[in-house]
Amino acid sequence: MGGGSNILFDDKGFRGLIIKIEASNVEFNGEEVTAECGVTIAKFLKESIEHGLSGIEEWTSLPGTIGGAVRGNAGCNGLETKDILVKAEILDPESGKITIVSTKDLKYGYRESILKKSNQIVLKAVFKLKKREISPEEQQKLLDKYRETRLTKQPFNLSGGSFFKNPSKENPAGMLIEKAGLKGKTIGKAQVSEKHANFLINLGGATSEDIKQLANLIKKEVKDKFNIELKEEVQILAIK
């Protein structure tokens, strides 16, 4: 795994080996940026800006790593991984074979890619950005705007990020959960955020069972009230 920002482990643990990839080198070649899978989005953004590049400002404050972003087509503020990815180097853990795949090969959808089904591992990825056409001061104002938007709309409590995928632009998960009257709903030490209803926050000492029960309640209420089935964006790993 990368940063683990989108994973919920079972309280009983995980019967297996967990590998956290730390490879974090970033290389620049004109407008192309090659980043290893362990590079955090924050580092990728910072170094790209320092090299006079643009086209990545929307990712300000996006958590996680490059590997996770490529695997799940991560994004925010309208910019998804598929919009800037050129190619990726992936490893098949079964055969040990390393291949280079294009963005098209990854069959991207909303927070989806073929990698989620194949369990192949992202080693590194190449992105196409663009030379900064505005002043550094104007670019900083843009970064501040996106950061302020995130600070205003999203909680910074302990959480796994957005818990459910948005069913559509017209019916984002947070809005449906709020309309179902579940803002602030608490089970154990897990709570639906008062700030943004698609965040299930840990009040301190929450178990994965608390989170899962709260998530199941949300799914039931939204289904009953709006006939819309919410699907988890967070990956839940149960003991086998």
C-alpha positions in Angstrom: 0.0 0.0 0.0 1.0 3.7 -0.2 -0.1 6.1 2.5 -3.1 4.0 3.6 -5.4 7.0 3.4 -8.2 5.0 1.7 -8.1 1.7 3.6 -10.0 0.4 6.6 -8.6 -2.7 8.3 -10.6 -5.1 10.3 -10.2 -4.8 14.1 -8.9 -8.4 14.2 -6.0 -7.5 12.0 -4.9 -8.8 8.7 -3.6 -12.3 8.2 -0.9 -11.6 5.7 2.1 -9.5 4.8 1.6 -5.7 4.4 4.1 -3.9 2.3 4.3 -0.1 2.5 6.2 1.2 -0.5 8.5 4.1 0.3 10.1 4.7 -3.1 9.8 8.5 -3.5 12.0 9.8 -6.3 10.7 12.5 -8.7 12.4 13.4 -12.0 11.7 16.2 -14.4 12.1 16.3 -18.2 10.6 19.5 -19.5 6.8 19.2 -19.0 7.0 15.5 -18.1 7.3 14.4 -14.5 8.2 10.9 -13.5 7.3 10.0 -9.9 7.8 6.8 -8.0 4.7 5.2 -6.4 5.6 6.2 -2.8 5.8 9.9 -3.6 3.1 11.8 -1.7 0.8 14.1 -3.7 2.0 17.0 -1.5 5.6 16.3 -2.6 4.7 15.9 -6.2 2.8 19.2 -6.2 5.5 21.1 -4.3 8.4 20.0 -6.6 6.4 20.4 -9.8 5.7 24.0 -8.8 9.3 24.6 -7.9 10.2 23.5 -11.4 8.0 26.2 -12.9 5.1 23.8 -13.8 1.4 24.2 -13.6 -1.7 22.2 -14.3 -1.7 20.4 -10.9 -3.0 23.2 -8.6 -6.4 21.5 -8.1 -4.7 18.7 -6.1 -3.7 21.0 -3.3 -4.4 19.2 0.0 -5.2 15.9 -1.7 -4.0 13.1 0.5 -2.3 9.9 -0.5 0.5 8.8 -2.8 1.2 8.7 -6.6 0.7 4.9 -6.6 -2.7 5.2 -4.9 -3.7 8.0 -7.2 -2.9 6.0 -10.3 -4.6 2.9 -9.0 -7.8 4.6 -8.0 -7.9 7.6 -10.5 -7.8 9.9 -7.5 -8.7 13.6 -8.0 -10.3 16.7 -6.6 -11.6 20.0 -7.8 -12.3 18.5 -11.2 -8.8 17.2 -11.9 -8.5 13.4 -12.1 -5.3 11.3 -12.5 -6.4 10.2 -16.0 -6.3 13.9 -17.1 -2.6 14.2 -16.6 -1.2 10.7 -16.6 0.8 9.6 -19.7 1.9 6.1 -18.7 2.7 3.9 -15.7 5.2 1.2 -14.9 3.4 -1.7 -13.2 4.5 -5.0 -11.6 2.5 -8.3 -11.8 3.1 -9.9 -8.4 2.3 -13.3 -9.7 4.8 -13.5 -12.6 7.2 -10.8 -11.5 6.8 -9.2 -14.9 7.1 -5.4 -15.2 5.3 -3.6 -18.0 4.6 -0.1 -19.2 0.9 0.8 -19.7 -0.8 3.8 -21.2 -3.6 5.7 -19.6 -6.0 4.0 -22.1 -4.8 0.6 -21.0 -5.8 1.3 -17.4 -9.5 1.6 -18.4 -10.2 4.5 -16.0 -13.6 5.3 -14.6 -14.8 7.3 -11.6 -12.3 6.3 -8.8 -11.8 3.0 -10.8 -9.1 1.4 -12.9 -8.3 -2.1 -14.1 -5.6 -2.2 -11.4 -8.3 -2.6 -8.7 -9.3 -5.9 -10.3 -5.8 -7.2 -11.4 -4.0 -6.2 -8.1 -1.0 -5.2 -10.1 1.3 -2.8 -8.3 2.2 0.7 -9.6 6.0 1.3 -9.5 6.2 4.7 -11.1 4.2 7.0 -13.3 4.8 9.7 -15.9 2.6 12.8 -15.9 2.3 15.6 -18.5 2.0 19.0 -16.9 2.6 22.4 -18.6 4.9 25.3 -18.2 3.6 28.0 -15.8 2.1 30.8 -17.8 1.2 33.0 -14.8 3.4 34.6 -12.3 4.4 32.7 -9.1 2.3 35.1 -7.1 -0.8 34.3 -9.2 -0.1 30.6 -9.0 0.2 30.9 -5.2 -3.2 32.7 -5.1 -4.7 29.8 -7.0 -3.2 27.3 -4.6 -4.5 29.3 -1.6 -8.0 29.3 -3.1 -8.1 25.6 -3.5 -6.6 25.1 0.0 -9.2 27.4 1.5 -12.0 25.6 -0.3 -10.9 22.3 1.2 -10.4 23.8 4.7 -13.9 25.3 4.5 -15.8 22.3 3.2 -14.0 19.3 4.6 -13.1 18.2 8.1 -9.6 17.6 9.2 -10.4 15.1 11.9 -9.1 11.5 11.7 -10.8 9.8 8.8 -10.3 7.8 5.6 -11.3 10.7 3.4 -14.5 10.6 1.3 -16.1 7.3 2.4 -18.6 6.8 -0.5 -18.3 7.4 -4.2 -20.6 10.1 -5.6 -23.5 8.4 -7.4 -23.7 11.4 -9.8 -22.9 15.1 -10.1 -26.5 15.8 -9.3 -26.5 13.5 -6.3 -23.2 13.7 -4.5 -22.9 11.2 -1.6 -22.5 14.0 1.0 -25.7 15.7 0.0 -27.7 12.5 0.1 -26.4 11.6 3.5 -27.2 15.1 4.8 -30.7 15.0 3.3 -31.2 11.6 5.0 -30.7 13.5 8.3 -27.5 11.7 9.3 -25.1 14.6 9.8 -23.6 14.1 13.3 -25.0 10.5 13.6 -22.7 8.6 15.9 -22.1 4.9 16.5 -19.5 4.1 19.2 -16.7 6.5 18.5 -17.4 6.9 14.8 -19.4 9.9 13.6 -20.8 11.3 10.4 -19.0 14.7 10.1 -21.0 17.8 10.9 -18.9 19.6 8.3 -19.2 17.2 5.4 -21.5 14.2 5.6 -19.4 11.9 3.3 -16.6 11.9 5.9 -16.9 9.3 8.7 -14.6 10.6 11.4 -12.9 8.9 14.4 -13.7 10.7 17.6 -10.9 8.9 19.3 -10.8 5.1 19.8 -13.3 4.2 17.0 -13.1 0.6 15.9 -13.5 -0.6 12.3 -16.8 -2.2 13.5 -18.1 1.3 14.6 -17.2 2.6 11.1 -18.7 -0.3 9.2 -22.0 -0.2 11.2 -22.3 3.5 10.6 -21.6 3.0 6.9 -24.2 0.3 6.7 -26.8 2.5 8.4 -26.0 5.3 5.9 -26.4 2.9 2.9 -29.7 1.7 4.2 -31.2 5.1 5.0 -30.1 6.6 1.6 -31.5 3.5 -0.2 -34.8 3.7 1.7 -35.2 7.5 1.1 -33.9 8.0 -2.4 -33.6 4.5 -3.9 -29.9 5.2 -4.5 -27.3 2.6 -3.6 -24.1 4.1 -2.2 -20.8 2.3 -2.9 -17.7 2.6 -0.8 -14.7 4.5 -2.0 -12.7 3.4 1.0 -11.4 -0.2 0.6 -12.5 -2.4 3.5 -10.1 -5.3 4.2 -11.5 -8.1 6.4 -9.6 -10.9 8.0 -9.8 -14.2 6.1 
